[in-house]
Amino acid sequence: MPDFRKEIEKRRTFAIISHPDAGKTTLTEKLLLYGGAIALAGSVKGKKAQRHAVSDWMEIEKQRGISVTSSVMQFSYGGYCINILDTPGHQDFSEDTYRTLMAADSAVMVLDAAKGVEKQTRKLFKVCTLRHIPIFTFINKMDRDARDPFDLMEEIEHLLGIRTCPVNWPVGSGKEFRGVYDRESRRILIFHANSEAVFAQKEVRATAVAPDDPAAEKLIGSEPLRRLRDDVALLDGAGDPLNREAVLGGKLSPVFFGSALTNFGVEPFLREFLHMTTPPLPRVADIGPIDPFDPHFSAFVFKIQANMNRAHRDRIAFIRICSGKFEKGMEVYHVQGGRKVKLAQPQHLMAQNREIIEEAYAGDVIGLFDPGIFSIGDTLCDPEKPFRFAGIPTFAPEHFSLVQQVDTMKRKQFVKGMAQIAQEGAIQIFQEPNAGLEEVIVGAVGVLQFDVLQYRLKNEYNVDIRMTPLPYEEIRWISHAGEGPLDLTSDTRRVQDLKGRDLLLFCNGWSIDWALKHNKGLALTEFGRE
């Protein structure tokens, strides 16, 4: 039992979130380098790149140089077993991003020092606050032109509604970037530009010097040193102290400055992050919170991905282990299926690379071969102690398109492909009540998912589709239909999702207000439950 508890205590499971091009994938790869999980950092440049990021596995990702799906990676560092959930940062990301955050115990928010908090960052941050998980901020690209760090901190606090506490502080930026001041050790880590750092396996060696050391002025210059002293005095006098309880409660975000591409500030960030963040957290279930140290095994499905290996046309269900110990071949109870299942092919995944594992613990994320029995949000648990975890929200799509198959002779492939891709969470499918799947309305969080849908149907199911954009901008699930037939505007459409739940598609917010005003007892919600 002591070993069991020790294994769980050393688990750290977190998601990395960011806006496009903030450097999230680069930061992820540097973290993997330190853990020895990869031997060479890739560089996502586009179609002509010789290397692709280890976390980007889908062919369309390699072509476009962006992350389309969420990847799961595990490595060890400093006595910790680390599970990274790498989410897409592209503005046209998918609901898969939201669901992946449901499996994390904390989040690392990567910001571009020149751009600050962008639209996508705000959306992802909002999902994190739903679960009150700790959020750590890494302000990247300090070796390029950047905004004033005080302005960046103020923007984080104003737009995201969370207090900030810088753990280190930059000395200049761009060509004038001299390094960072570590507030705890009270020493300046001097930055030395080094092109080899891009593929370095260890943190770039930095000279450390105290601000009052005579050598400091020679190393960074008198004016940058003066500004640093003024900034530090202001931070010490008026800034929020680094309170771990506030951090773990999601009320305070520790902020780090650095440059992932040049490998400066990454390893100190990793060390401090692992020290401050938490082991696996309890999960809400219908019988109350489930303690990760409970010896009874439990897990939930948060992601499904079909055709990760095109040669085998397989389907993988990603599960987050919430309590107990997992052992290869163990028999568990599939709550939604109402039966026992044997988990015979458990896998650890490094993007598309896999290895069969013998055991795993609470906090770990593993992949299971899925013959088509699992759905997102499903609970797996000990047959002797059955219960159900709280469902994963179905987030509202923001873009809609009418999808039709070109060749009606391929109806079977079309229906199968649409259903499988929808089950993965990349898209949502809506249709008129009692209608078939020959013509459906597809909803997506980002418009890129329409390209992904078209690409995958063609390449994985040999089906061509025709897509017609629809004018809807808002969607609401009907939690209570009120009294009598619904009185709606002419541009409002009533549909059902694949679970048979009733929804309304609106062209604007005015139509929503009109529906609520003219239908007594009508109750709408912005998301459904799996």
C-alpha distance (Angstrom), angle and dihedral (degrees) to the residues before:
residue distance angle dihedral
M1 . . .
P2 3.86 . .
D3 3.84 89.6 .
F4 3.81 89.8 48.1
R5 3.80 91.5 54.4
K6 3.80 92.7 43.6
E7 3.81 91.5 53.3
I8 3.80 92.0 54.0
E9 3.80 94.3 43.9
K10 3.79 91.8 58.3
R11 3.83 93.6 53.0
R12 3.81 117.9 108.4
T13 3.80 117.1 -178.0
F14 3.79 118.2 -177.4
A15 3.79 142.4 155.0
I16 3.79 126.1 -132.6
I17 3.80 113.2 -140.9
S18 3.78 131.4 -177.5
H19 3.77 148.1 139.8
P20 3.83 116.9 -93.6
D21 3.80 116.2 -67.0
A22 3.80 95.4 7.0
G23 3.82 89.3 125.5
K24 3.80 100.3 -101.6
T25 3.80 95.6 139.4
T26 3.81 91.5 46.5
L27 3.81 91.0 51.0
T28 3.81 90.4 47.9
E29 3.79 91.7 53.3
K30 3.80 93.1 49.4
L31 3.81 89.4 52.8
L32 3.80 89.4 50.5
L33 3.81 90.5 50.1
Y34 3.80 91.2 56.9
G35 3.78 90.7 51.9
G36 3.81 92.2 48.6
A37 3.82 89.9 -119.9
I38 3.81 91.0 129.4
A39 3.79 131.4 20.5
L40 3.80 100.0 -152.0
A41 3.77 132.1 36.0
G42 3.79 114.7 -127.9
S43 3.77 124.0 -142.1
V44 3.81 118.5 -142.2
K45 3.79 104.2 -146.0
G46 3.80 104.3 145.8
K47 3.77 137.5 -95.9
K48 3.79 96.1 -22.5
A49 3.79 96.6 48.7
Q50 3.78 114.0 126.4
R51 3.80 92.1 -151.3
H52 3.77 130.1 37.4
A53 3.78 127.1 -155.3
V54 3.78 112.0 -87.2
S55 3.80 89.9 -128.1
D56 3.82 93.3 55.5
W57 3.82 109.8 78.0
M58 3.79 108.8 149.9
E59 3.81 114.5 96.9
I60 3.79 92.8 -126.2
E61 3.82 88.7 54.8
K62 3.80 91.0 55.4
Q63 3.80 91.1 49.1
R64 3.78 94.9 49.4
G65 3.80 99.2 33.9
I66 3.80 93.4 -128.2
S67 3.80 138.0 105.3
V68 3.81 113.0 -104.8
T69 3.80 102.0 168.2
S70 3.79 133.3 34.2
S71 3.80 117.1 -100.7
V72 3.79 130.2 -157.0
M73 3.81 122.2 -144.0
Q74 3.80 132.5 176.0
F75 3.79 130.2 -163.9
S76 3.81 140.9 149.4
Y77 3.79 127.0 -116.1
G78 3.79 133.3 163.6
G79 3.79 94.0 -8.5
Y80 3.81 93.5 -50.2
C81 3.80 128.4 113.4
I82 3.79 104.9 -139.6
N83 3.81 127.9 -159.4
I84 3.81 113.5 -168.0
L85 3.79 118.6 -163.5
D86 3.79 103.4 -160.5
T87 3.81 110.8 -159.7
P88 3.81 128.1 -164.0
G89 3.78 112.7 -96.9
H90 3.79 97.2 -169.4
Q91 3.79 113.6 118.6
D92 3.78 88.6 -122.2
F93 3.78 94.6 58.2
S94 3.78 126.0 143.1
E95 3.77 142.2 -117.0
D96 3.79 85.1 -97.6
T97 3.81 85.7 78.0
Y98 3.79 92.7 58.7
R99 3.78 93.2 47.1
T100 3.78 93.5 49.8
L101 3.81 88.9 57.9
M102 3.80 87.7 58.7
A103 3.82 88.5 66.5
A104 3.81 95.7 52.0
D105 3.81 128.8 93.9
S106 3.81 93.0 -157.9
A107 3.79 139.8 1.3
V108 3.79 136.5 -132.9
M109 3.79 111.6 -148.1
V110 3.82 113.5 -155.9
L111 3.81 116.6 -157.6
D112 3.80 129.9 -172.9
A113 3.81 105.9 -122.5
A114 3.80 90.8 -139.4
K115 3.82 96.4 47.7
G116 3.80 106.1 32.3
V117 3.80 120.1 -170.8
E118 3.80 110.6 6.3
K119 3.79 132.5 -172.4
Q120 3.80 97.2 -93.6
T121 3.80 91.9 47.8
R122 3.79 89.6 57.8
K123 3.81 92.5 52.7
L124 3.79 93.1 49.9
F125 3.79 91.9 44.7
K126 3.81 89.8 53.9
V127 3.81 90.2 56.5
C128 3.82 90.2 51.4
T129 3.79 91.2 52.1
L130 3.83 90.1 54.8
R131 3.80 86.4 71.2
H132 3.82 97.8 30.9
I133 3.80 91.9 -127.7
P134 3.83 121.7 166.4
I135 3.80 114.7 -92.4
F136 3.81 123.0 -155.4
T137 3.81 120.0 -168.0
F138 3.81 125.6 -143.8
I139 3.81 112.2 -172.2
N140 3.78 103.5 -155.3
K141 3.82 138.0 -163.0
M142 3.80 97.1 39.0
D143 3.81 87.7 153.1
R144 3.81 86.6 69.9
D145 3.79 130.1 61.2
A146 3.80 107.8 -63.9
R147 3.78 141.7 -179.8
D148 3.78 122.3 -103.7
P149 3.83 107.0 -74.5
F150 3.81 92.0 -133.9
D151 3.83 89.2 55.8
L152 3.80 90.0 50.2
M153 3.80 91.9 51.6
E154 3.80 91.9 47.8
E155 3.81 90.7 49.9
I156 3.81 92.2 51.9
E157 3.79 90.9 51.0
H158 3.81 94.8 44.4
L159 3.82 100.4 43.0
L160 3.80 99.7 34.1
G161 3.78 100.0 32.3
I162 3.81 96.1 -131.1
R163 3.79 128.1 119.6
T164 3.80 118.8 -120.5
C165 3.78 136.3 -144.3
P166 3.83 119.1 -173.1
V167 3.79 111.3 -137.9
N168 3.78 89.6 -168.6
W169 3.81 132.8 12.4
P170 3.82 129.5 -139.8
V171 3.77 123.8 -118.0
G172 3.80 102.5 -146.8
S173 3.80 126.8 -42.4
G174 3.81 140.8 -121.3
K175 3.78 112.6 10.8
E176 3.81 88.0 -9.3
F177 3.81 93.9 54.9
R178 3.80 107.0 129.2
G179 3.79 101.8 169.2
V180 3.80 140.1 -87.8
Y181 3.77 134.1 -65.9
D182 3.82 113.5 -130.9
R183 3.79 106.1 -142.3
E184 3.80 96.3 -157.4
S185 3.81 99.0 48.8
R186 3.83 90.9 31.7
R187 3.77 91.6 -136.6
I188 3.79 133.3 125.0
L189 3.80 117.0 -124.9
I190 3.80 105.0 -149.0
F191 3.81 116.8 -137.9
H192 3.81 117.8 -134.4
A193 3.82 114.3 -171.2
N194 3.80 109.1 -127.9
S195 3.80 124.9 170.6
E196 3.81 91.0 -157.0
A197 3.80 89.1 62.9
V198 3.81 90.1 79.1
F199 3.80 90.3 75.9
A200 3.80 98.5 25.0
Q201 3.78 118.4 134.7
K202 3.78 93.8 -149.8
E203 3.78 136.2 42.8
V204 3.78 113.2 -79.8
R205 3.78 106.4 -98.8
A206 3.79 109.0 -107.7
T207 3.77 128.3 -163.4
A208 3.82 110.5 -122.1
V209 3.78 120.1 -148.0
A210 3.80 135.5 164.1
P211 3.85 116.6 -117.1
D212 3.82 91.3 -121.7
D213 3.81 92.8 50.3
P214 3.83 110.7 110.1
A215 3.80 87.8 -132.3
A216 3.83 90.7 63.0
E217 3.79 94.1 72.6
K218 3.78 91.2 49.9
L219 3.80 91.9 49.5
I220 3.80 100.8 46.4
G221 3.81 105.9 13.3
S222 3.79 132.9 -105.6
E223 3.82 98.1 -91.8
P224 3.86 96.4 49.2
L225 3.81 88.5 46.4
R226 3.82 91.5 51.4
R227 3.82 91.7 49.7
L228 3.80 90.7 47.8
R229 3.79 91.9 53.1
D230 3.82 91.0 49.7
D231 3.83 91.9 47.6
V232 3.80 93.3 48.3
A233 3.81 91.6 48.8
L234 3.82 89.1 52.5
L235 3.81 92.8 47.3
D236 3.79 93.0 47.7
G237 3.79 92.1 47.4
A238 3.81 103.3 40.6
G239 3.81 108.0 14.0
D240 3.78 128.7 99.1
P241 3.80 114.7 -95.1
L242 3.80 118.2 -119.0
N243 3.81 100.7 -97.4
R244 3.82 113.0 178.8
E245 3.80 92.9 -160.8
A246 3.82 90.5 56.1
V247 3.82 90.0 46.6
L248 3.81 93.4 51.7
G249 3.80 89.8 47.2
G250 3.81 91.1 56.9
K251 3.82 92.4 -115.3
L252 3.82 99.6 108.3
S253 3.80 128.6 40.0
P254 3.82 119.3 -154.5
V255 3.82 108.1 -138.4
F256 3.81 126.1 -146.9
F257 3.81 128.2 -173.9
G258 3.79 124.0 -151.9
S259 3.79 149.0 109.0
A260 3.79 117.9 -93.8
L261 3.81 94.7 -171.6
T262 3.81 93.4 55.1
N263 3.81 91.0 38.5
F264 3.79 95.3 -120.9
G265 3.80 119.6 144.8
V266 3.80 95.3 -0.3
E267 3.79 101.0 108.3
P268 3.84 94.6 44.1
F269 3.79 87.2 51.1
L270 3.83 91.7 50.3
R271 3.81 92.7 49.7
E272 3.81 93.7 48.8
F273 3.80 93.0 43.0
L274 3.82 92.8 52.7
H275 3.79 90.0 48.1
M276 3.81 94.6 50.5
T277 3.80 103.6 36.8
T278 3.78 124.9 79.7
P279 3.81 140.6 -106.2
P280 3.83 115.8 -114.1
L281 3.80 113.2 -43.5
P282 3.83 127.8 -136.4
R283 3.82 116.5 -93.1
V284 3.79 127.5 -139.1
A285 3.81 116.7 -112.9
D286 3.79 136.7 165.9
I287 3.82 89.6 -96.1
G288 3.82 93.7 48.6
P289 3.84 133.6 -90.2
I290 3.81 114.7 -16.7
D291 3.81 111.7 -136.1
P292 3.84 111.7 -136.6
F293 3.82 88.2 -139.9
D294 3.80 92.2 57.9
P295 3.84 103.9 118.3
H296 3.82 91.5 -136.8
F297 3.81 111.8 96.5
S298 3.80 119.3 -118.6
A299 3.82 136.0 162.0
F300 3.79 142.0 157.3
V301 3.81 133.3 -140.0
F302 3.81 112.2 -116.9
K303 3.80 102.5 163.6
I304 3.80 138.7 25.4
Q305 3.79 122.9 -166.2
A306 3.79 124.3 -174.9
N307 3.81 125.7 -159.2
M308 3.81 98.1 13.9
N309 3.79 83.3 147.0
R310 3.81 106.1 38.6
A311 3.80 92.0 -168.8
H312 3.80 90.1 64.5
R313 3.83 100.5 30.5
D314 3.78 87.4 -137.5
R315 3.76 132.8 170.2
I316 3.80 122.8 -143.5
A317 3.81 126.4 -161.8
F318 3.81 113.0 -155.6
I319 3.80 113.2 -146.4
R320 3.78 131.3 -170.1
I321 3.81 110.6 -143.7
C322 3.79 107.6 -136.0
S323 3.81 103.3 179.4
G324 3.76 142.6 5.4
K325 3.77 130.0 6.1
F326 3.80 128.3 -51.4
E327 3.80 119.9 -143.7
K328 3.79 126.7 -171.4
G329 3.80 112.0 -100.4
M330 3.80 94.9 15.3
E331 3.78 119.3 149.7
V332 3.79 116.3 -123.8
Y333 3.78 136.7 174.6
H334 3.80 116.8 -105.9
V335 3.79 100.1 -150.8
Q336 3.81 99.5 -164.3
G337 3.81 91.4 44.5
G338 3.77 91.6 47.0
R339 3.81 93.9 -136.5
K340 3.77 145.3 86.6
V341 3.81 118.9 -95.2
K342 3.79 132.2 -170.3
L343 3.80 115.6 -131.0
A344 3.79 99.7 -145.9
Q345 3.82 105.8 156.7
P346 3.82 107.9 42.4
Q347 3.80 113.8 170.9
H348 3.75 139.4 -168.6
L349 3.75 110.6 -144.2
M350 3.79 134.3 -148.4
A351 3.80 98.4 -174.7
Q352 3.85 102.3 -68.0
N353 3.83 94.5 -12.4
R354 3.78 116.7 94.1
E355 3.75 142.0 -177.0
I356 3.79 129.1 -169.8
I357 3.79 111.4 -113.9
E358 3.79 132.0 -154.1
E359 3.80 99.4 -154.1
A360 3.79 144.2 3.4
Y361 3.79 137.1 -179.9
A362 3.79 141.9 -141.0
G363 3.79 108.0 -62.2
D364 3.81 94.9 33.9
V365 3.79 124.0 116.1
I366 3.79 116.4 -145.6
G367 3.78 136.8 172.1
L368 3.80 123.8 -122.7
F369 3.77 127.3 -163.3
D370 3.79 105.0 -111.5
P371 3.81 119.4 -155.8
G372 3.79 88.0 -168.1
I373 3.80 100.9 -77.4
F374 3.82 101.0 107.4
S375 3.81 129.9 80.9
I376 3.79 131.1 -173.7
G377 3.79 110.4 -81.9
D378 3.83 95.6 25.7
T379 3.80 118.2 146.8
L380 3.82 124.3 -133.3
C381 3.80 116.7 -169.4
D382 3.78 147.8 149.2
P383 3.84 109.8 -62.0
E384 3.80 88.6 -134.8
K385 3.81 92.9 56.4
P386 3.83 109.8 35.5
F387 3.82 121.2 -176.6
R388 3.79 139.1 140.0
F389 3.81 128.4 -115.6
A390 3.79 118.6 -134.2
G391 3.80 110.5 -86.9
I392 3.78 124.3 -100.4
P393 3.82 112.0 -111.7
T394 3.80 119.2 -109.6
F395 3.79 102.5 -134.0
A396 3.78 120.8 -142.6
P397 3.82 116.4 -100.9
E398 3.79 117.0 -127.7
H399 3.83 100.8 -158.3
F400 3.80 130.3 48.7
S401 3.78 136.0 -165.9
L402 3.80 136.7 175.7
V403 3.83 108.2 -122.2
Q404 3.82 123.8 -159.9
Q405 3.80 130.7 173.3
V406 3.80 115.2 -116.8
D407 3.81 96.9 -150.2
T408 3.81 110.1 46.9
M409 3.82 89.3 -165.1
K410 3.83 88.2 71.4
R411 3.77 95.5 58.9
K412 3.83 93.3 126.2
Q413 3.82 93.5 53.9
F414 3.81 90.8 44.4
V415 3.79 94.1 51.8
K416 3.81 92.3 45.1
G417 3.82 93.6 48.1
M418 3.79 94.6 46.3
A419 3.79 92.4 47.5
Q420 3.81 94.6 47.8
I421 3.80 95.2 46.3
A422 3.81 90.5 46.9
Q423 3.82 90.0 51.3
E424 3.80 88.7 56.5
G425 3.80 90.0 60.1
A426 3.81 96.5 -119.0
I427 3.82 90.9 117.3
Q428 3.77 139.5 7.2
I429 3.79 122.9 -133.1
F430 3.80 124.2 -144.7
Q431 3.78 129.8 179.0
E432 3.76 142.5 171.7
P433 3.83 112.0 -84.6
N434 3.82 111.7 -80.8
A435 3.81 92.3 5.5
G436 3.81 125.4 133.8
L437 3.80 129.0 -120.5
E438 3.82 96.1 -103.7
E439 3.81 89.4 98.6
V440 3.79 119.8 20.6
I441 3.78 141.8 165.3
V442 3.78 111.8 -119.2
G443 3.78 121.2 -156.4
A444 3.80 123.4 -163.9
V445 3.78 136.1 178.9
G446 3.83 90.4 -135.9
V447 3.81 130.3 23.0
L448 3.81 91.8 -125.9
Q449 3.79 87.1 74.2
F450 3.81 89.5 69.2
D451 3.82 88.3 59.2
V452 3.80 89.7 46.6
L453 3.81 90.5 49.8
Q454 3.81 92.5 50.4
Y455 3.80 92.1 45.0
R456 3.79 95.1 48.6
L457 3.81 95.7 44.5
K458 3.79 89.1 52.8
N459 3.81 98.2 42.9
E460 3.80 101.3 34.0
Y461 3.81 103.2 30.5
N462 3.83 102.3 21.6
V463 3.80 91.8 -124.8
D464 3.81 127.2 137.4
I465 3.80 118.3 -152.0
R466 3.78 137.9 -166.6
M467 3.83 117.0 -139.5
T468 3.80 127.3 -161.8
P469 3.83 117.4 -172.0
L470 3.81 114.9 -125.3
P471 3.82 125.7 -148.8
Y472 3.81 97.4 -126.2
E473 3.79 117.6 123.7
E474 3.79 103.7 168.8
I475 3.80 135.0 46.1
R476 3.79 130.1 -171.1
W477 3.78 132.0 -174.9
I478 3.81 113.7 -132.6
S479 3.80 107.1 -123.7
H480 3.84 92.1 172.0
A481 3.81 124.0 12.7
G482 3.78 96.0 -155.6
E483 3.80 123.8 -147.2
G484 3.83 122.8 -26.2
P485 3.82 129.9 -23.5
L486 3.80 115.3 -18.9
D487 3.80 117.3 -101.8
L488 3.83 105.4 -146.2
T489 3.79 138.6 165.4
S490 3.81 116.3 -95.1
D491 3.81 92.6 -108.1
T492 3.83 94.1 52.9
R493 3.81 117.2 98.7
R494 3.80 129.4 -158.6
V495 3.80 115.3 -146.2
Q496 3.79 142.1 154.9
D497 3.80 131.5 -125.7
L498 3.81 123.5 -133.6
K499 3.81 90.2 -87.5
G500 3.80 90.9 58.0
R501 3.81 94.8 -109.1
D502 3.81 116.3 148.1
L503 3.79 119.5 -119.2
L504 3.78 139.9 172.6
L505 3.82 125.2 -136.3
F506 3.80 114.6 -149.9
C507 3.80 131.0 -169.8
N508 3.81 92.9 -148.0
G509 3.78 145.4 -6.8
W510 3.81 91.9 -94.2
S511 3.82 90.2 65.6
I512 3.81 90.0 53.1
D513 3.81 91.5 53.1
W514 3.81 90.0 46.8
A515 3.82 92.0 52.3
L516 3.80 93.2 49.7
K517 3.79 92.4 46.3
H518 3.83 95.9 49.1
N519 3.83 99.4 41.2
K520 3.78 114.9 66.1
G521 3.80 112.0 -141.9
L522 3.82 94.9 9.8
A523 3.83 110.3 147.0
L524 3.79 122.5 -171.3
T525 3.81 132.3 -173.9
E526 3.81 131.2 -161.6
F527 3.81 94.8 -133.8
G528 3.77 139.6 25.8
R529 3.79 131.1 -141.2
E530 3.80 125.3 -113.7
